Amino acid sequence: AKLVPLRLRQHAASIEAISRRLDLSADDRWLACLPLHHIGGLAIVLRALFTGASVSLHERFEAEDVVDELNAGRITHASLVPTLLGRLVGALDGPLAGSLSGRLTGSLRCVLIGGAASEPELLSRARAMGLPVVPTWGMTEAASQLATPSPTEAAAIDFAAAPGRIGRVLDGVELRSSSGAGREDQLEVRAPQLFDGYADSPGGPDADGWFATGDRGVIDADGRLW
């Protein structure tokens, strides 16, 4: 574990870019069931504070409670890691089969899936259940997301035919592969939401602002991240 200091300007830059990509507003209501001591959970609360949206805060993820919340028809956005999405899909295939109501489609616009790579089959199953899953890539060092498709763009992705596809980076984010375009190698990023350096260990952006993420990926000819 490393300590990652994040300043207000970095959180603000992240939230501004994400808000533009997802068309966020004060009318949104976020479901927060991720730990608040990780960036994925904390970012939900900060996003709501900045945009004026509301948050339904759960102490922990419980599949039945999440389904009840979604069926109430008030949640517009949620954020899950692949493990929790798998638990939700498994419950909906088993003990909670048929639990999602028709109101889900009208209220829920986006379920962000990040924190780790997602299996294409899991994303496809979730979508078939009416969950508008949106794969995203980011990290604590960048105050959350760096590449995220809009919900409309995500809906057009064939997860089985395009495994690993994320999509466009957020506005203001620069991304490159250390081996050049079209080659799978370590991804390097430069962005206003990027941290300045670790508090308790060496490492951080270089003199030109580029940070070696440690993640591997490909940037295709259309600028999309895989």
Sine and cosine of phi, psi and omega as CSV:
sin_phi,cos_phi,sin_psi,cos_psi,sin_omega,cos_omega
0.00,0.00,0.60,-0.80,0.04,-1.00
-0.77,-0.63,0.54,-0.84,0.05,-1.00
-1.00,0.10,0.81,-0.58,-0.06,-1.00
-0.90,-0.44,0.99,-0.14,0.07,-1.00
-0.94,0.33,0.74,-0.67,0.06,-1.00
-0.81,-0.58,0.80,-0.60,-0.04,-1.00
-1.00,-0.01,0.28,-0.96,-0.01,-1.00
-0.83,0.56,-0.66,0.75,-0.03,-1.00
-0.90,0.44,-0.52,0.85,0.01,-1.00
-0.96,0.27,-0.68,0.74,0.10,-0.99
-0.88,0.48,-0.67,0.74,-0.04,-1.00
-0.90,0.44,-0.66,0.75,0.02,-1.00
-0.90,0.43,-0.65,0.76,0.03,-1.00
-0.89,0.46,-0.75,0.66,-0.06,-1.00
-0.91,0.42,-0.63,0.78,0.02,-1.00
-0.88,0.47,-0.70,0.71,-0.02,-1.00
-0.92,0.38,-0.67,0.74,0.01,-1.00
-0.92,0.39,-0.62,0.78,0.00,-1.00
-0.88,0.47,-0.63,0.78,0.03,-1.00
-0.92,0.38,-0.67,0.74,-0.05,-1.00
-0.93,0.37,-0.62,0.78,-0.07,-1.00
-0.99,-0.16,-0.01,1.00,0.00,-1.00
0.83,0.55,0.81,0.59,-0.05,-1.00
-0.98,0.19,0.45,-0.89,0.00,-1.00
-0.45,-0.89,0.07,-1.00,0.03,-1.00
-0.93,0.36,-0.22,0.98,0.01,-1.00
-0.99,0.14,-0.14,0.99,-0.05,-1.00
-0.97,0.26,0.43,-0.90,0.12,-0.99
-0.72,-0.69,0.90,-0.43,-0.07,-1.00
-1.00,-0.04,0.65,-0.76,0.20,-0.98
-1.00,-0.04,0.86,-0.52,-0.01,-1.00
-0.90,-0.44,0.97,-0.26,0.03,-1.00
-0.77,-0.64,0.26,0.97,0.10,-1.00
-0.99,-0.11,0.46,-0.89,0.02,-1.00
-0.86,0.51,0.73,-0.69,-0.04,-1.00
-0.97,0.25,-0.18,0.98,0.05,-1.00
-1.00,0.02,0.09,1.00,0.19,-0.98
-0.92,-0.38,0.40,-0.92,-0.09,-1.00
-0.89,0.46,-0.54,0.84,-0.02,-1.00
-0.88,0.48,-0.66,0.75,0.03,-1.00
-0.98,0.21,-0.70,0.72,0.00,-1.00
-0.87,0.50,-0.64,0.76,-0.05,-1.00
-0.88,0.47,-0.53,0.85,0.03,-1.00
-0.88,0.48,-0.74,0.67,-0.03,-1.00
-0.91,0.42,-0.70,0.71,-0.01,-1.00
-0.90,0.43,-0.64,0.77,0.03,-1.00
-0.86,0.51,-0.70,0.72,0.00,-1.00
-0.91,0.41,-0.65,0.76,0.02,-1.00
-0.88,0.47,-0.66,0.75,-0.04,-1.00
-0.95,0.31,-0.59,0.80,-0.10,-0.99
-1.00,-0.10,-0.19,0.98,-0.04,-1.00
1.00,0.10,0.19,0.98,0.00,-1.00
-0.98,0.21,0.16,-0.99,0.05,-1.00
-0.97,-0.25,0.29,-0.96,-0.03,-1.00
-0.74,-0.67,0.73,-0.69,0.20,-0.98
-0.98,-0.17,0.96,-0.28,-0.16,-0.99
-0.99,-0.10,0.85,-0.52,0.06,-1.00
-0.97,-0.24,0.61,-0.79,0.00,-1.00
-0.91,0.43,-0.56,0.83,0.02,-1.00
-0.38,-0.93,0.20,-0.98,0.04,-1.00
-0.98,0.21,0.85,-0.53,0.18,-0.98
-0.75,-0.67,0.86,-0.51,-0.14,-0.99
-0.82,0.57,-0.70,0.71,-0.04,-1.00
-0.90,0.43,-0.65,0.76,0.03,-1.00
-0.91,0.42,-0.62,0.78,0.02,-1.00
-0.91,0.42,-0.69,0.72,0.02,-1.00
-0.89,0.46,-0.68,0.73,0.04,-1.00
-0.86,0.52,-0.67,0.74,-0.01,-1.00
-0.90,0.43,-0.69,0.72,0.00,-1.00
-0.91,0.41,-0.63,0.78,-0.02,-1.00
-0.94,0.33,-0.35,0.94,0.03,-1.00
-0.92,0.39,-0.30,0.96,0.13,-0.99
0.99,0.15,0.30,0.95,-0.02,-1.00
-0.95,-0.31,-0.41,0.91,-0.06,-1.00
-0.97,0.26,0.76,-0.65,0.07,-1.00
-0.96,-0.28,-0.50,0.87,-0.07,-1.00
-0.66,-0.75,0.56,-0.83,0.08,-1.00
-0.58,-0.81,0.29,-0.96,0.01,-1.00
-0.66,-0.75,0.79,-0.61,-0.02,-1.00
-0.69,-0.72,0.40,-0.92,0.20,-0.98
-1.00,-0.07,0.34,-0.94,-0.06,-1.00
-0.82,0.57,-0.58,0.81,0.00,-1.00
-0.87,0.49,-0.69,0.72,0.00,-1.00
-0.95,0.32,-0.59,0.81,0.09,-1.00
-0.88,0.48,-0.65,0.76,0.04,-1.00
-0.88,0.47,-0.64,0.77,0.05,-1.00
-0.91,0.41,-0.63,0.77,0.01,-1.00
-0.92,0.40,-0.73,0.68,0.01,-1.00
-0.89,0.46,-0.66,0.76,0.02,-1.00
-0.88,0.47,-0.65,0.76,0.03,-1.00
-0.92,0.39,-0.62,0.78,0.00,-1.00
-0.96,0.30,-0.36,0.93,0.10,-1.00
-1.00,0.08,-0.29,0.96,-0.08,-1.00
-0.87,-0.49,-0.96,-0.28,-0.12,-0.99
-0.89,0.45,-0.40,0.92,-0.02,-1.00
-0.95,-0.31,0.36,0.93,-0.04,-1.00
-0.80,0.60,0.76,-0.65,0.02,-1.00
0.97,0.22,0.22,0.98,-0.10,-0.99
-0.98,0.20,-0.45,0.89,-0.04,-1.00
-0.96,0.29,0.79,-0.62,-0.04,-1.00
-1.00,0.02,0.17,-0.99,0.02,-1.00
-0.90,0.43,-0.36,0.93,-0.01,-1.00
-0.94,0.35,-0.30,0.95,-0.05,-1.00
-0.85,0.53,-0.69,0.72,-0.07,-1.00
-0.88,0.48,-0.57,0.82,-0.07,-1.00
-0.97,0.23,-0.50,0.87,-0.09,-1.00
-0.99,-0.15,-0.73,0.69,-0.12,-0.99
-0.98,0.18,0.87,-0.49,-0.06,-1.00
-0.96,-0.27,-0.37,0.93,-0.15,-0.99
-0.33,-0.94,0.77,-0.64,0.16,-0.99
-0.86,-0.52,0.98,-0.20,-0.01,-1.00
-0.95,0.33,0.71,-0.70,0.02,-1.00
-0.83,-0.55,0.92,-0.40,-0.04,-1.00
-0.48,-0.87,-0.20,-0.98,0.00,-1.00
1.00,-0.04,-0.36,0.93,0.02,-1.00
-0.18,-0.98,0.22,-0.98,0.04,-1.00
-0.94,0.35,0.59,-0.80,0.00,-1.00
-0.96,-0.30,0.65,-0.76,0.07,-1.00
-0.94,0.33,0.71,-0.70,0.00,-1.00
-0.82,0.57,-0.62,0.78,-0.02,-1.00
-0.89,0.46,-0.64,0.77,0.00,-1.00
-0.90,0.43,-0.71,0.70,0.02,-1.00
-0.88,0.47,-0.66,0.76,0.00,-1.00
-0.91,0.41,-0.66,0.75,0.02,-1.00
-0.90,0.43,-0.66,0.75,0.00,-1.00
-0.89,0.45,-0.69,0.73,0.01,-1.00
-0.89,0.45,-0.65,0.76,0.00,-1.00
-0.89,0.46,-0.40,0.91,0.03,-1.00
-1.00,0.07,-0.02,1.00,0.02,-1.00
0.99,-0.13,0.14,0.99,0.03,-1.00
-1.00,0.01,0.88,-0.47,-0.03,-1.00
-0.98,0.20,0.97,0.25,-0.09,-1.00
-0.95,0.31,0.65,-0.76,-0.01,-1.00
-0.77,-0.64,0.97,-0.24,0.01,-1.00
-0.93,0.37,0.64,-0.77,-0.05,-1.00
-0.65,-0.76,0.41,-0.91,0.03,-1.00
-0.77,-0.64,0.72,-0.70,0.03,-1.00
-0.15,-0.99,-0.32,-0.95,-0.03,-1.00
-0.18,-0.98,0.33,-0.94,0.03,-1.00
-0.84,0.54,-0.64,0.77,-0.06,-1.00
-0.89,0.45,-0.24,0.97,0.03,-1.00
-0.89,-0.46,0.41,0.91,0.09,-1.00
0.86,0.50,0.44,0.90,0.08,-1.00
0.84,-0.54,-0.83,-0.55,-0.22,-0.98
-0.99,0.17,0.47,-0.88,0.12,-0.99
-0.82,-0.57,-0.56,0.83,0.03,-1.00
-0.71,-0.71,0.83,-0.56,-0.05,-1.00
-0.47,-0.88,0.81,-0.58,0.12,-0.99
-0.97,0.25,0.39,-0.92,0.17,-0.99
-0.93,0.36,0.33,-0.94,0.04,-1.00
-0.83,0.56,-0.59,0.81,0.04,-1.00
-0.91,0.41,-0.69,0.73,0.04,-1.00
-0.91,0.42,-0.65,0.76,-0.01,-1.00
-0.90,0.43,-0.58,0.81,-0.01,-1.00
-0.91,0.42,-0.38,0.93,-0.02,-1.00
-1.00,0.00,-0.11,0.99,-0.01,-1.00
-0.98,0.19,0.79,-0.61,0.15,-0.99
-1.00,0.03,0.99,-0.17,-0.13,-0.99
-0.88,0.48,-0.56,0.83,-0.01,-1.00
-0.95,0.33,-0.63,0.78,-0.04,-1.00
-0.99,0.13,-0.34,0.94,-0.05,-1.00
-0.75,-0.67,0.88,0.47,-0.03,-1.00
-0.89,0.45,0.71,-0.70,0.03,-1.00
1.00,0.03,-0.06,1.00,-0.03,-1.00
-0.96,0.27,0.77,-0.64,0.09,-1.00
-0.96,-0.28,-0.88,0.48,0.00,-1.00
0.77,-0.64,-0.47,-0.88,-0.12,-0.99
-0.96,0.28,0.54,-0.84,0.15,-0.99
-0.95,0.30,0.35,-0.94,0.04,-1.00
-0.93,0.37,0.40,-0.92,0.03,-1.00
-0.84,0.55,0.71,-0.71,0.03,-1.00
1.00,-0.01,-0.16,0.99,-0.01,-1.00
-1.00,-0.06,0.74,-0.68,0.12,-0.99
-0.95,-0.32,0.71,-0.70,-0.06,-1.00
-0.69,-0.72,0.68,-0.73,0.06,-1.00
-0.56,-0.83,0.38,-0.92,0.11,-0.99
-0.99,-0.12,0.63,-0.78,-0.04,-1.00
-0.91,0.41,-0.23,0.97,0.06,-1.00
-0.96,-0.29,0.03,1.00,0.02,-1.00
0.97,-0.23,0.22,-0.98,-0.05,-1.00
-0.87,0.49,0.64,-0.77,0.06,-1.00
0.99,0.16,0.02,1.00,0.02,-1.00
-0.92,-0.39,0.70,-0.72,0.03,-1.00
-0.99,0.16,0.89,-0.45,0.05,-1.00
-0.32,-0.95,-0.13,-0.99,-0.06,-1.00
-0.89,0.47,0.69,-0.72,0.02,-1.00
-1.00,0.04,0.68,-0.73,0.05,-1.00
-0.86,-0.50,0.63,-0.77,-0.12,-0.99
-0.75,-0.66,0.53,-0.85,0.15,-0.99
-0.67,-0.74,0.81,-0.59,-0.12,-0.99
-0.30,-0.95,0.45,-0.90,0.02,-1.00
-0.91,0.41,-0.37,0.93,0.02,-1.00
-1.00,0.05,0.00,1.00,-0.04,-1.00
-0.97,0.26,0.63,-0.77,-0.02,-1.00
-0.92,0.39,0.19,-0.98,-0.02,-1.00
-1.00,-0.03,-0.34,0.94,-0.03,-1.00
0.44,-0.90,0.30,-0.95,-0.01,-1.00
-0.96,0.28,0.46,-0.89,-0.02,-1.00
-0.99,0.11,-0.46,0.89,-0.17,-0.98
-0.81,-0.58,0.17,0.99,-0.01,-1.00
-0.34,-0.94,0.32,-0.95,0.02,-1.00
-0.92,0.39,0.29,-0.96,0.07,-1.00
0.91,-0.41,0.50,-0.86,-0.03,-1.00
0.45,-0.89,-0.14,-0.99,0.03,-1.00
-0.87,0.49,0.51,-0.86,0.05,-1.00
-0.98,0.18,-0.11,-0.99,-0.08,-1.00
-0.89,0.46,-0.41,0.91,0.03,-1.00
-1.00,-0.09,0.07,1.00,0.06,-1.00
1.00,-0.03,0.04,1.00,-0.02,-1.00
-1.00,0.05,0.66,-0.75,0.00,-1.00
-0.85,-0.53,0.80,-0.60,0.06,-1.00
-0.99,0.16,0.92,-0.40,-0.18,-0.98
-0.97,0.22,-0.42,0.91,-0.12,-0.99
1.00,0.07,-0.15,0.99,0.06,-1.00
-1.00,-0.04,0.54,-0.84,0.03,-1.00
-0.97,-0.25,0.59,-0.81,0.02,-1.00
-0.16,-0.99,0.00,-1.00,0.00,-1.00
-0.79,-0.61,0.66,-0.75,0.13,-0.99
-0.94,-0.33,0.90,-0.43,-0.12,-0.99
-0.99,0.14,-0.01,-1.00,-0.08,-1.00
-0.89,0.45,-0.38,0.92,0.01,-1.00
-1.00,-0.05,0.11,0.99,0.03,-1.00
0.98,0.18,0.26,0.97,0.00,-1.00
-1.00,-0.03,0.59,-0.80,0.01,-1.00
-1.00,0.02,0.69,-0.72,0.12,-0.99
-0.84,-0.54,0.00,0.00,0.00,0.00
